[in-house]
Amino acid sequence: MRITIFVVAILLGLGTQSFAQQTWNLQTCIEYAMANNISVKLSDVQAKISGLTYQQSKQSQYPTLGFSGNTSLNSGSNQDPTTFSRITQTYISAGLQLQSSADIFNFYSKRNTIASNQWELMAAKANVDKVKNDIALTVANAYLQILLAKEQENITLVQVQQTLAQLGNTRKLVDAGALPELNASQLEAQLSTDSSNFITAKGNVSLSLLTLKSLMNIDAAAPFEVDTPPVELIPVEPIADLQPEYVYNVALKSQPLQLYNDYRIKAGQKNIAAARGSMYPTFSLFGSLGSNYNNKATSVTSATPFIAPFGTVTVNNQPLEVYPIEPFTKYTYGKRNFTDQLSDNFRQSIGLSVSVPIFNGGSLRTMYERSKLNLGGLQLQKQQDDQKLKQDIYQAYTAALTALEKFNASKKSVDANELTMSYAKKRYDVGMLGTFDLITSQNNVLRSKLEYTINRFDYVFKMKVLEFYKGLGLRLK
């Protein structure tokens, strides 16, 4: 009797649970997971890094420009930075310089590096799509697992209700003396088993919800409820339209992993060209502007002409002063200021440089050979991924056919067991069948329904995988 009260309490509790919250369908679950899943975010970060690498390589083709300045205290024998003569005085100097350079030959290597980085960026974006596809499939599987768990919960709940009703009728007959107590005891035991199955199914729903929330990066404690469309209303493509060879040819051109491999191979080809170009001479054009300052530097501030005798001569015993033909000049010196020195000492230079790699420990040749091996590895990886894609599609097609056959067979099993159960109940009601046999027939119906539900969802998911490879996306409506 306590079991009966416990089961009634479960049913009442089930009916009173309600949450004022958003109901998630498959599309919203997938979109939210793509925007918030950590794996997707990590792949997006890598794509952004590839984007920065590509942008930097594009900017490397432009001339460089740099500014430098310095100041120092000098003592002892030094070269005057403004007159370039040797001096032995202590002074403070400063220098400013603007430099620029540009490659005018071997630009070929840079252009191929830019092209390689561009293909790598496209590959990184394709990898983001691949991760999103993987998440979408995983979310779809988790979503269908929730629908399956809820369906199993409903089946076990109906079983509990049926057993509870049978127990009520049997208890009345036992109390009236029409049936022995054993019949009621057997139904009590069956009710306990059915209640346990119901609690397990209910727990599986909660676990499936937690799995989906984890994929979507939602707090495990947050309220969460999914839309539960009837499985029979989920659209499924005809199996004849999902022939594996046709689906494979479509997937080769549309699946992100295949696009990712194609882009990586193209990047590898450009890497080979860039590595080969790095072994050729490099010609560069350079130029600079600069000036210097010395705090001890002086310049003439004034010049005063004057005439003065530079000697005497005696003519006829008469002393006479001797004057120069041109007057003398008296110079006055003062310190040169910073601005004047920068202007007076301003210098310019332009030139052409060449760099020829002759011997560098084999690093350039090794880099070139490594780039060729890397391309070979990328091509092998593409072959392996294409083979796996084909194998997965053919396996999914075979699994879908098997699931369809199991689904059809389990439906016949349900129909047969329900018919047997209806006959058994009629015989039990007139006392021609024992309780144990009735319970056995009832359990057969439960097992066949659960198996039918599992096979149906298994068939739907395998068909959805084929539809996904064909490029039809994931849809339940």
Buried (B, 14 or more C-beta within 10 A) or exposed (E): EEBBEEBEEBBEEEEEEEEEEEEBBBBBBBBBBBEBBEBBBEBBEBBBEBBEBBEEBBEEEEEEEEEEEEEEEBEEEBEBBBEEEEBEEEBEBBBBBBBBBBBEEBBBBBBBBBBBBBBBBBBBBBBBBBBBBBBBBBBBBBBBBBBBBBBBBBBBBBBBBBBBEBBEEBBEBBEEEEBEEEBBEBBBEBBBBBBEBBBEBBEBBEEBBBBBBEBBBBEEEEEBEBBBEEBEEBEBEEBEEBEBEEBBEBBBEEBBBBBBBBBBBBBBBBBBBBBBBBBBEBBBBBBBBBBBBBBBBEEEEEEEEEEEEEEEEEEEEEEEEEEEEEEEEEEEEEEBEEEEBBEEBEEEEEEEEEEEEEEEEEEBBEBBEEBBEBBEEBBEBBEEBBEEBBEBBBEBBEBBEBBBEBBEEBBEBBEEBBEBBEEBBEBBEEEEBBBEEBBBBBBBBBEBBBBBBBBBBBBBBBBBBBBBBBEBEBBBE
